Amino acid sequence: MAKDLKGVRALVTGAGSGIGRAVARRLAAGGCRVAASDVKEDRVDEVARLIRGEGGDALAIAADVAQQKDVDRMTTETVSAFGGLDVVVNNAGVGYAAFIETVEDAEIDRVLGVNLLSVIRITRAATPHLKKSGRGRIVNVASVEGIRGSGLLPVYSATKAGVIGMTRSNAVELARFGVTVNAVCPGPIQTEMLSPLLADEKYHEKLIKGVPMRRLGVPEDVAGAVAFFASEESSFITGNVLVIDGGMTVKAL
Ligand SMILES: NC(=O)c1ccc[n+]([C@@H]2O[C@H](COP(=O)([O-])OP(=O)(O)OC[C@H]3O[C@@H](n4cnc5c(N)ncnc54)[C@H](O)[C@@H]3O)[C@@H](O)[C@H]2O)c1
């Protein structure tokens, strides 16, 4: 793989599994120095080891993105280890499927905290460093559920629509500092987050039928797009929301 990201300093949240793990590996393969962060300590250690084994440069940071003190520590540790920060990938997230009448207060707080408030707090903490970088990049992992309505994910969808709103607002604010802010909106991607839903065979089948490409996505389908937004090639692209869903959202009936 071309080292198109050589020496670029990146922080990836939720890097312990699924999309975040694939993003961390892809960025490292492109030459990034990657701070791989996750609430699960054993997972980040494992991913950092894996990346080093692949010849990449990785730092493991255990942090809960829903906690302000962890966000501050994660940012400081990354900046001190790498001497600055060029790319932030806000990927950590949790799913929550519940019809609106059964939505629970504790879950509202949890899902908002991990999926949306963390993006606000991490962006606030990282922005001074990204401005200094001269080629700052923020890539937010939203979801097609922030654009369309599935009927089963009201709280989750609200957080992802919020992330898209943040992306656009920050893109305008930070453009003059050379910082681009873009979002990716994955459709159904085969990861741990989706596995409880995929366990239901009928739902699994229905999901695939809804995708014109007749398959679920894999984490690498998202990682390539994130790497593009992190690269020099996307330097005039900001405020974009890129859907990665095998055609699911543009399909009519
Ligand atoms: N899988 C899909 O179909 C899909 C579709 C659209 C969007 N997404 C989004 O992609 C992102 C990654 O999800 P995934 O599918 O790879 O799921 P995943 O469950 O495999 O990975 C999510 C990671 O986030 C970490 N995490 C959870 N809470 C955290 C916290 N408080 N602090 C730090 N890390 C935390 C988990 O430990 C896990 O490693 C999420 O934002 C998700 O909403 C996923």
The ligand as an ORCA input file, in Angstrom:
! r2SCAN-3c Opt
* xyz 0 1
  N     -21.999     -1.774     12.140
  C     -22.850     -1.009     11.495
  O     -23.727     -1.511     10.789
  C     -22.761      0.486     11.594
  C     -23.534      1.235     10.703
  C     -23.470      2.619     10.752
  C     -22.666      3.219     11.675
  N     -21.923      2.486     12.552
  C     -21.085      3.211     13.502
  O     -19.757      2.784     13.374
  C     -19.070      3.006     14.598
  C     -18.292      1.745     14.963
  O     -19.212      0.693     15.210
  P     -18.933     -0.831     14.859
  O     -20.021     -1.266     13.965
  O     -17.532     -0.999     14.454
  O     -19.238     -1.498     16.260
  P     -18.320     -2.310     17.285
  O     -19.220     -2.605     18.426
  O     -17.616     -3.412     16.611
  O     -17.224     -1.236     17.691
  C     -17.495     -0.133     18.525
  C     -16.293      0.115     19.399
  O     -16.563      1.283     20.196
  C     -16.120      1.003     21.508
  N     -16.828      1.816     22.495
  C     -18.109      1.684     22.909
  N     -18.372      2.565     23.877
  C     -17.237      3.274     24.078
  C     -16.877      4.317     24.955
  N     -17.744      4.797     25.851
  N     -15.621      4.821     24.885
  C     -14.726      4.314     24.001
  N     -15.001      3.319     23.154
  C     -16.241      2.808     23.196
  C     -16.397     -0.487     21.715
  O     -15.652     -1.027     22.805
  C     -16.023     -1.055     20.370
  O     -14.667     -1.445     20.304
  C     -20.134      3.406     15.610
  O     -20.135      4.796     15.787
  C     -21.418      2.958     14.942
  O     -22.523      3.696     15.390
  C     -21.947      1.118     12.525
*
